[in-house]
Amino acid sequence: MTSSWRQDDSDAGLLAAARNDPEAFRALYDRYSGRIHAFLARRTHDHHASLDLTAETFARAWIGRRRFRDRAGGSAGPWLFAIARNVLASSTEKGRLESGARMKLGILVERPEDWEGAASVEGLGEAMADLPAGQRRALELRVLQGHAYGQVAKELGCSATAARIRVSRGLAALRQALEGGTQ
């Protein structure tokens, strides 16, 4: 298959070609992935979270590539950074909503000294021990000790957004482990 685009095409040209040729989108990804990742890393202060958010940004860009409208003289930068901001905002909002739901449901409301006694759920201690250290510590600070995300972030040396992501991922991993593995 012969490509209808060149490496030096504008971003808009690459997105137009990407409608039929995934390699054109790959060229756009190569142009912007480093900058998008750096943008997200500065806001989350969490390498792994920023990688996940970068992947989500480009997944949304891929899905929406046919809706791209060139409003920046051939550059897709403003469009991609707007997607990245939306992905970051969605991630933050999801963490806030999950926290509110846990509070309303009374999940792990008591704050015992250690995870083994945190609930009468069999296997909770083992599931906690299997979590990555950052997620485990985030859960201890947020769920057990009741710290606000700002304090969790300060303790962990990351942003509030990264703290929310760690808590959210930790809770999801615990739920998956306690429900019996993958779904």
N, C-alpha and C positions, 0 to 999 in steps of 0.2 A: 504494500500500500504506500503510495506516494503522499507525503505530507503536503498540505496546502498552506503551510506556514514556515517562517524562518526564525531562527533563534533571536534575530534582532528585530522582530516584529514588535509593535506596541503591545501593551497589556490588553488593550481592547481587541487588537487583532488576534492575540492568542486566545482570548475568551471566545471570540467568534469561531475560531478554528476548533476550539475544545468542544464545541457542540457535536462534532463528528470525530474528533481525534483526541483521545485522552493524553497523548504525548504533549500536545499543546498546553494542556492544563498542567502537566508535570513541569514544563518550562516556566510557567507562571509561579508554581509552587517553589521552584528553585530560586526564583527571583525574590520572593517575599517571605519564605518560611523563617529565615533567620531574623528578619526585622519584626515579624509578628511575634515570634517566640520571645525576643528581647523585650518587646512592648508588654507582653503578658507576664514575663518573669519580673520586670520592675514593679508590677502591681501586686503580684502574689507573693513574691519573695520565696517561692517554692518551685524548685526545678521540675519535679515530677508533675505538679499541678499545671505548670505553664506548658509542659509538653502535651498533656491531655487537652488543655484548652486550645493549643495551637492546632492539634489534630481535629478537634471539633470545629474550629474556625474554617479550616480548609474543607472539611466534610460539608459544611453548610454552603460554602462557596461553590463546591462542585455541584451540589444539588440545585443551587440557584443560578448557575452559570448562564442559563438561557434568559434570565431576567436582568442581567447586567445591562446598565445603560451608561454609555460613556459620557460623563459629565465633568471630566477632568483632563481633557486634551489627550486622551489615549491611555491615561494612567488608571490602573485598578487599585492603586494604593488606598485612596480614601474609602472605597467600597470595602476592601478587605479589612481595614482598621475599624470601620463601623461594625462589621460582622464580629470582629474580635471583641469590641466593647460590649456588644450585645451578648456574646457567649459568656463573657466574664460577669456581666450583670445577671444573667440567668442563673449562673452557678451560685452567685452570692444569694440571690433570692431563694433558690431551692434550699440552700442551707438554712436560711432564716425560717422558711416554712416548715421544714422538717423539725427544727428545734421547737417551734411553736406547737406542732402536732404532738411531739413527744411530751411536752409539758401538759397539754390538754388531756392526753391519755394517761398521764401519771406514770410513764415508763421510766423506771430507775429513778424515782423521785427521792428515795432514801439515799443517803450518802455514806455508806459504810467505809471502813478503813481500807479494805482490799476487795478485789474483784471476786474472790472465791465466795465471799459472803454478800455480794451485791444483790443477788436475787436468788430465788429458789429454783433457778433454771439450771438443770443439769448440763454440765459442760461449758458453762460460761467462763470459768477460770481458764480452762484449756484454750478456748476460742480467743480470749484476750491475750494469752501468752503467744498465740500464733500471729497476732497482728504485727505489722511493722511498728517499730518503736515510736515513730512520730504520731501515728494514728492512736496507738495505745495511750500515749501521754496526753494527746489532745482530748481523748475521751475521759481520762481521769480528771483533767482540769475542768472540762466543760460539764460533763454529765455528773460525775461524782462530787466534785467540789463546787460546782455551780458558778464557776467564773464566767464573766462576760467574754465574748469573743475577743475583744480588745486585750483583755488580760491574758487569755490563752495565747494570743499572738505574741504578746510581749515575752511570756514565759518560753515560748518555742522559738523565738527569734524569727518570726515570719509575719506576714500581713494578716489582717483579720479575715480576708478572703481565703487565704491559704489555710488558716485555722478552721474555717467553716468546711472547707473541702476535706480536710483531714478527719474532722468529726463525722461528716456525712459518709465518707468512704469507710471509716471504722465501723459505724453503725450498720452500713450495708453488708460489710464483711461478717460482722457478728450475726446479723440476721440470717445470712446465707449459711454460715457454719452451724447455727443452732437449728435451722430448718432441715439440715441434712445434706448440705453440699450444693452443687450447681443446680440451676433451674433450666 
